[in-house]
């Protein structure tokens, strides 16, 4: 192909509809992880149990209510069995004990579906004037509603989306309703007390990165509120909680767990089967290296937010925090995946917004390629591990890590190259 033809091709691609790039990424994954394994892999349609279902639907909710019952009825410790949740959870779910379990489960499912859409709205509202808003918003909503991760969340009766909507609403209020910032701190504290991992989003409560005194004051205030809330049922129950967390994190399950620790455990097991015992021997070091990469990426995005501050919500930083919340904890089951929908939507809308303002063809094409990559790796998380070849592609760790690397790379781009 001649140089002139290459330049013509690049010009055509650079002037293509940006929406086609996100659709192309999704279609590639849809064909690879849905159409092929179900219809083309054998002569019989394959449709396995793509979620590791429990015998009783809403199994996690049933367990949570079981943890709440000793405290609500006997004023005893809720830390019976393998309860890994903060003390506030026992209080939050205690009212559901007044209902038949079937109704409690239905309420949690409806709340999860509602908060899934609300969370996306909170983080994308500032892009409503963008011409691509409707495309991205409805793409993320509709693919998410049928995604493996959301169905897994609903099947278990989990409450990641309910916890995260408090976080999303808190960040939204903090940046767009300044007079209600103390309400934002309260909502954020509720979010952390439900799931702990939302604490990583504390860096989103910064409006002026140069105002160190105010930022430190905010961080201390939020941290103290959250630490104090861990004692909401008393110091004895706090100690029970701390011991339960330590026990729970020692041996995380590998199936449908996309954390660093679970991935390295799986890597060690698979390597041992083919005689590469050194992987298991150095598994702690490998895990540490992955964690260093993840923390380094998040730190770089934070530093970039400091060096090139943006008005309102920083989409790159929010997505980096969401990915960190998914990858860093030792237990991060795939039913947590739907919390990525809102940050991904905001990040894609920022990419679309910048590409529309970009006049240089190569710079615009550069942004389109990033949209394409994000579309592929995000879409890969929408389908079950049962549809993916091999244990490594079956784990969502690698797509999430690629998302984090792309987010970090994008955040480091000079403004003139991305606008």
N, C-alpha and C positions, 0 to 999 in steps of 0.2 A: 504494500500500500504506500503510495507516494505521500510526501510531506503535506502536499496540498489537500489530499483526501483525508489525512489524519486531522488537519486543522478544521476541515469542513465538518467531520464527524464530531469533534470536540465542541464546535460551535452549535451544532444541532442538539447535542446532549445538554450543553449549558443553557440553552434556551427552551428546553423541554419543560413540561408541566411538573413542578416539584412534587405534586401529589402522586404522580406515577411512580416515583422512586420508593415511596413507602408502600404502595400497593405491590410493586414488583418484589420487594423484600418479603412481604407476607405471602405472596403466591408461591414463591420458591419454597418456603418452609411448609406451607399448606400441602403442596404436592409431595414434598419429601417425607413429612411426618404424619400425614393423614391419608392422602389418596394412595400413595405407593404401598405403605405397610398394610392398609386395609383391603384394597382392591387388587393390587398388582403383585403382591409378594407370593401368593399361592393361587391355586385354582378355586379356592373357597374363600369367601369373604371373611376376613379376620377382624373381629371386634372384641378383644379381650376386656376383662375387668381392668380398666385403665386407672382406677383409683383403688388403693388398698382399703376396701370398705371394711367397716366393723360389723359385727352381727346385729347390733342395734344402731340405727341411725341417730346421729347426735351424741355419739359416745363420749366425746370430750366434754360437751355440755353436761351430760349426766355425771361425769366425774367431778366437774367443777361444783355442781349443786351438792354433790356428796361431800366436797370439802367445806362448803358453806354451812351445811347442816349442823355440824358439831358446835360451831360458833353461834349460829342463829338460835338454836334450840337449847343448847346446854352451856353456852358461854365458855366452851372449851376451845382448845387450839384447833384451827382448821388444817394443820399440817399432819394429816394422816395419809398413809400410803405414799404416793410419789407426787405430792402437790408442789409444783415449781413456781406458783404464781405469788405475786406480792400480797400482803395482808389485805389491802383495799379490795381485792377481788372478792373475798368472802362477803364483804359488806355490799358490794355492787350487785352481786347475784342473789343475795338473800331474799329480796322480794319475789324472785321467780319461784321460790319454794312454796308460795301460796297458790300457785297454779298447777294444774296437771302437767306432767312433763311434755306431753304432745303439744300443748299450747305454748309452753315456755320455748320449745324448740322452734315452733312456727314464728314466734315473735323475733327470735334471734336471727332466723333466716331472712325475714323481711327487713329487719334493721340492717343486716349485712348488705343486702342488695341496695337499700336506700343509701347507706353510707358510702358504698362503692361509687355510686354516681355523684353524690355530694362532694366526695373527696376530689374527684376529677374537676368538678366545677370550681371548687375553692382555688385550686392551683392554676387554672387556665382562664379565670375570669378576666385577668388583665389583657389577654390576647383577643378578646371578643371582637375588636375592630379589625383583626387580621383576616384577610380573605380566605385563609386556609383553616380558620378556626373550626368551622362546622365539619370539614373533612376529618381533621385530626380528632376532634372531640367524639364524633360518632364512630370513627374507626376504633378508637381505644375502648369506648363504652361497649360497642356491640361485640367486638372480638373478646373483650374481657368477660362479658356476661356468659359466653359459651366456653370459656377457658377451663382447662383442667384444674388450675390452681383455685379458681373461685368455686368450682364444683366440689373440690376437696375441702375447702373452707366450710361450705354449707353442709356437706355430708357429716363432718365432724361436729358441727355446731360450735365452731371456733369463733373468736371475736377479735381477730387482728384488725379487720376493717373498722369495727366499732371503736377500737382503741385509737386507730390512726386518724379517724375523722376528727377526734378531739385535737390531735396534733395539727392537722391541716387547717382546721378552723382557727386554732390559736395563732398560727403563723399568719394566716389571712387577716385576722383582726389586728395583730401587732403591726402589720405593714400598711393596712388601709383604714384602720379606725383607731387612731392614736390615743383618743380619750378613753378607750376601753382596754388599754394594755394590761391592766391588772387582771381583767377577765381572761385575757389571753394566757397569762401565767397560770391561772387556776385551771383552765382547760388543758394546758400542756401538762400540768402536774397530774391531772386525772389520766391522761394518756400514758404517762410514764408509770403510774401506779397500777395500770391494767396490764402492761406488757414489758416494762423496763427498757426495751431496746429503743423506744422513741427518744430516750435521753440524748442520743447522738444528734438529734435535730436542734439541740440547744444553740448551735452556731447560727441558726436561722433568726435568732432574736437579736439581730444587730441591724440598726438602720444607718449608722454612720461608723464605718470601720476605723476612722481616724480618731474617734472620741473614745480613747482607751478607758478613761475613768468611768464613763457611763456604761461601757460594755462590761467591764469587770464587775461593776455594781449589779448589773442585770444578771450576769452569770452566777454571782454569789447568791443573789436573792432566789433565783430559780433552783439552784442546787440545794440550798438550805430548805426550801419548801418541799422539795422531793425527798430529801433525806429524812426530814421530820415526819413526812407522811408515811414512811415505812414503819413508824412506831404507832400508827393509828389504833392498833389493837393492843398496844402495850409492849414493853421491852422484852418480856418473855416470848411472846409470839414472834417478835422480830428475830430473836435468836433462833427460834424454830425455822423461820423462813430462810435465814442465812445457811443453816445446816442443810436444809432441803435443796437449796440451789447448788451447793457444793456436791451433794450426792448425785443430783440430776445431770450435772455437766460432765461427770467422769466418763460415762460410756454412752455417748449419743448413738442412736440408731443410724444406719447408713441409708436405708431405703427412703426415698423421697425426702432426703435431707440435703440441702445444697450448701451447707456451711463449709468452711475451710477444713475443719477437723474431720467432718464426715467424708469429704472428698479424699483427703490424705489417707484415712483408714481404708477406704475402698481401693485406692491406688496401691496401698501396701498389700491388701488381700489378693488383688488380681495379679500383682507382680510375684507374690509368693507362689501362686499356682503355676507359674512358668519358670520357677527356679531363681528369680531375682530377689533373694532374701535381703539384699542390701537396702532395698527401698523401705522395708519394715524397720530395719536397723536404724536408718536415718529419718524415720517418719517425723519425729519431733522437729528436726532441723528443717525438713521440707515444709512442714506446717508453719514454722517460724518465718521462713522465707516468703511464703505466700502472704502471711499477715503483714510482714514488712512492706511488701508491694502494695497491699490494700491501704494500709495506714499512710504510706508515702503518697499515694494518689489523692487520698482525702485531704492530707495536709497541703499538697500542691494546689488543690482546688480552693482551699481556704485562703492560702497565701495570695492566689490570683484574685480572689474576691476582695482582699485587702488592697492589693496594688491597683486594681481596676474596678472600683466599686460601681455597682449598678443600683438604679432606683428600684425600690420595692423588692419582690422576691427574686433571688438569684436561682434560676432554674438549674444551672449546672451544679451548684452547691447542694441544692435540695436532692437532686438525683444521686449525687455522690453519697450523701448521707443515707438515703434509702437503700442503696446498694451495700453500704457498710453495715447497715442494720440487718441485712439479709446474710451477708457473708461472714461477719465476725463472730456472732454467738455460736457456741458449740452445737446448739440445737436450733436448726432453722428449717423447719419442714416446708414442703412445697405449698402448703395451704397459706403460707405467708406471701406468696408471689403476687396476689392481687394488690398489695400495697404499692407495687411499682407502677401501676397503671397511671395514677395521677402525676407523679414526677416525670414519667416518660412522656405523657401528653404535653406537659409544660415545656420539657426540653425540646421535643420535636417542633412545637410551635415557635420556640425561640429560633431554632434553625431555619424554619420556613420564613420567619419574619426577617432574618438577616439575609437570607438568600434573595428575597424580593428587593432588598435595598442595594444589593451588590451589583455593581456595574461591570466589573471585570469578569469575563467569561470563565477563566480558569479558576478564579476564587469561588464563583458561584457553583461550578462543577464540583469543586472541592467540598463544598457544603452538601451538595446532593449526594456525594459518595458517603459522607458521614450519616446522612439520613437513611441511606440504603443499608448501611451496616447496622445501625441501631434497629431498623425495621426487621432485619433478619434475626438478630440475636434476641430481641424482645419477643418476636413471633415464635421463636424456638421454645420459649418458656410457656407458651399457651397450650402445648401439647404434652401428653403424658410420656413418661419414660418408657412405657410399654410399646410406643410407636417409634422409638429411636434405637439405632443400632449400637450395641455394645454398652458397657457400663459407663464409659467416660462421656459419651454423647448423651446417655440417658440421664446423667446428672445435670442439674441446671447451674452448677458451679461455674463451668466454663463460659456459658453465655453471659452470666452476671459479671464475671471478671472482665470479659471483653467490653461490656457496656461501661464498666468503670474506667477502663483504659481509654475508650473513646471519649468519655465525658471529660476525663483529665486532659487529654490531648486538645479537645475543643476549647476548654477553659484557658489553655495556655496560648491560644492563637492571638496574635496582635489584633486589635480592634479593626484596623484598616484592612486586614486580610479576611475578615469575616462579616463585614457589613457593606 
